Amino acid sequence: MSKFFTAMLVSLFAFTNQATAAIDETIRLKETIEINAPADKVWAKIGSFADMSWHPAIAKTEITSGKADEVGATRVLTTQDGGKINEVLTSYDAASKTMKYEITESVLPVREYGATLKVKESADGKTTVVWSANFKRKDPANPGAAGQDDAAAKAAILGIFQSGLENIKKISE
């Protein structure tokens, strides 16, 4: 009986470890950059949902439904290599210089992606742009799939954030 009980505990422990390894965790990223320009000038460059030409990876922005800066608007971003990213605007506040959006379909290795882009002016006249997102890797059933794991998802979004923020700084200063 003791051997049976021990075997059951070992089996239960092994199953619990496998289940824990398969938990689908949300990844959270936040990148900021300080820009030597007024917030209104920075927002004028990046504050339209209909125009993401400020990002070097984006070749084209197309509004596919709704009005550009109204909640519910949808857009398709075409990357420089022809990939498509479909997004919906979930919140827009020009007064606070904040927009939130979600990716609905994408070539990126992510899903359940929601992001916020915010422009904040400091007392010294400088501007801080904050870009943050919560998302999960694209393939929860196969967490070790090449290019589909947490590290690949995080690296892809981090690269997008960093290149975009660096270009915002470049074109705004």
C-alpha positions in Angstrom: 0.0 0.0 0.0 2.8 2.4 0.8 4.5 1.8 -2.6 1.2 2.4 -4.3 0.7 5.7 -2.4 4.2 6.8 -3.2 3.7 6.0 -6.9 0.5 8.0 -6.8 2.2 11.0 -5.3 5.1 10.9 -7.8 2.6 10.7 -10.7 0.5 13.6 -9.2 3.7 15.7 -8.8 4.8 15.0 -12.3 1.4 15.9 -13.7 1.3 19.1 -11.7 4.7 20.2 -13.0 3.6 19.6 -16.6 0.4 21.6 -16.0 2.3 24.4 -14.5 4.7 24.5 -17.4 1.8 24.8 -19.8 0.2 27.9 -18.1 -0.4 30.6 -20.7 1.0 33.8 -19.1 0.5 37.4 -20.2 3.6 39.3 -21.2 3.8 42.9 -20.2 6.1 45.4 -21.9 6.6 49.1 -21.4 9.1 51.3 -23.2 9.6 55.1 -22.8 11.7 57.7 -24.5 12.3 61.4 -23.7 12.1 63.9 -26.5 13.3 67.5 -26.6 10.1 68.8 -28.2 6.7 70.0 -27.0 4.1 67.3 -26.4 1.7 68.9 -28.9 4.3 68.6 -31.7 5.0 65.0 -30.9 1.3 64.1 -30.7 0.7 65.8 -34.0 3.2 63.3 -35.6 2.0 60.2 -33.9 -1.5 60.9 -32.5 -3.6 59.8 -35.6 -4.8 56.2 -35.7 -5.0 56.7 -39.5 -1.3 57.4 -39.9 1.6 55.3 -38.6 4.1 56.5 -41.2 6.2 57.6 -38.3 7.2 54.0 -37.7 10.0 52.7 -39.9 8.6 49.2 -40.2 5.3 50.4 -41.6 4.9 51.0 -45.3 1.1 51.8 -45.3 -1.8 52.5 -42.9 -5.3 52.0 -44.2 -8.5 52.8 -42.2 -10.8 49.9 -43.2 -13.9 50.9 -41.1 -15.1 53.8 -39.0 -13.5 57.2 -38.6 -9.8 57.5 -37.9 -9.7 58.7 -34.4 -13.1 57.3 -33.1 -13.3 54.2 -30.9 -14.1 51.2 -33.1 -12.2 52.3 -36.1 -10.2 49.5 -37.7 -6.9 49.8 -39.7 -4.6 47.5 -41.6 -0.9 48.2 -41.3 1.3 46.9 -44.1 4.9 46.3 -43.0 7.8 47.1 -45.2 8.1 43.3 -46.1 4.3 43.1 -47.0 3.0 41.6 -43.7 -0.4 42.7 -42.5 -1.5 43.7 -39.0 -5.2 44.4 -38.4 -6.0 46.6 -35.4 -9.0 48.2 -33.7 -9.0 51.5 -31.8 -10.4 50.9 -28.3 -9.8 54.3 -26.7 -8.8 57.7 -28.0 -8.3 60.9 -26.0 -6.6 63.8 -27.8 -6.8 66.0 -24.7 -4.7 63.6 -22.7 -2.7 62.5 -25.8 -3.5 58.8 -25.3 -4.7 56.1 -27.7 -5.3 52.4 -27.0 -5.7 49.7 -29.6 -5.8 45.9 -30.0 -4.4 43.7 -32.7 -7.1 41.5 -34.1 -5.0 39.6 -36.7 -1.3 39.7 -37.4 1.9 38.3 -38.8 3.4 38.9 -35.4 4.0 36.0 -32.9 1.4 37.4 -30.5 -2.3 37.2 -29.6 -4.6 38.9 -27.2 -2.5 42.1 -27.8 -3.7 45.4 -26.3 -1.5 48.5 -26.3 -1.4 52.1 -25.2 0.5 54.9 -26.7 0.7 58.0 -24.5 2.5 61.4 -24.9 3.2 63.3 -21.6 4.8 66.7 -21.3 7.0 67.4 -18.3 7.5 70.7 -16.5 10.8 71.4 -18.3 9.1 71.4 -21.8 10.4 67.9 -22.7 8.1 65.1 -23.7 8.0 61.5 -22.7 6.3 59.0 -24.9 5.2 55.7 -23.2 4.3 52.7 -25.3 3.0 49.7 -23.4 1.3 46.4 -24.2 0.0 43.2 -22.7 -0.1 40.1 -24.9 0.4 36.4 -25.1 2.5 34.3 -27.4 0.8 33.2 -30.6 0.8 29.4 -30.1 -0.3 28.4 -26.6 -0.5 24.7 -27.5 3.1 24.6 -28.6 5.1 26.9 -26.3 8.4 25.7 -27.7 7.6 26.2 -31.4 10.3 28.1 -33.2 9.4 31.8 -33.4 6.3 31.3 -31.4 7.6 31.1 -27.8 7.5 33.9 -25.1 11.0 35.1 -25.9 10.2 35.5 -29.6 6.9 37.3 -28.9 8.6 39.7 -26.4 11.6 40.3 -28.7 9.3 41.1 -31.7 7.2 43.7 -29.7 10.3 45.1 -28.0 11.9 45.7 -31.4 8.8 47.4 -32.7 8.6 49.6 -29.7 12.3 50.6 -29.7 12.5 51.3 -33.4 9.3 53.3 -33.3 10.2 55.4 -30.3 13.7 56.1 -31.6 12.2 57.3 -34.9 9.6 59.5 -33.1 12.5 61.2 -31.3 14.4 61.6 -34.6 11.5 63.2 -36.4 10.4 65.3 -33.5 13.6 67.0 -32.3 
